[in-house]
Structures are given as C-alpha cells and as structure tokens.
Amino acid sequence: RPVVGAHTCAADTSIWPYGTLFYVEGFGLVEVMDTGGAVKGSNRLDICLVTSRSKALQMGINYRNVWLVEK
C-alpha cells in the first residue's frame, strides 16, 4: 500500500506487526506500514510526514500519548 502522510508509521515489527493501529495524540490514527532501522522497542514510532524532509527535521523528536487501537 502507498505511504500516507501522518497516517503511515514505522515501528519495531517484532513487537508491533504490520497493520497495527495506534491513536497518536495530535495525529489521529496511524498504521504500522514500515520498519525503521533506529525504531527499536515497544515505545517508539516514526510517523511519516510526506510534506517535506525539512518539515520532519523541524518537528524533531516529540513525545505524545499513544493508545493501541488494534494489533
């Protein structure tokens, strides 16, 4: 499936398999559709921001409340 900005996220798929849904404060629903080399552990997600790389770098690391919707 295609990457969708602010909906696609990368996660540690040994813990959160592809298709897992989370609700992320400030973003809404995100779905695990990718893995990331630095995304390790159960408490890290990397949300895709398709708008631009500079926007993603400007946003940096954020800490948000996250709820598991469906695994």
Secondary structure, DSSP 4 states (H G I P E B T S, - for coil): ----TTTEEE--TTTS-TT-EEEETTTEEEEEEE--TT--STT--EE--TT-HHHHHHH------EEEEE-
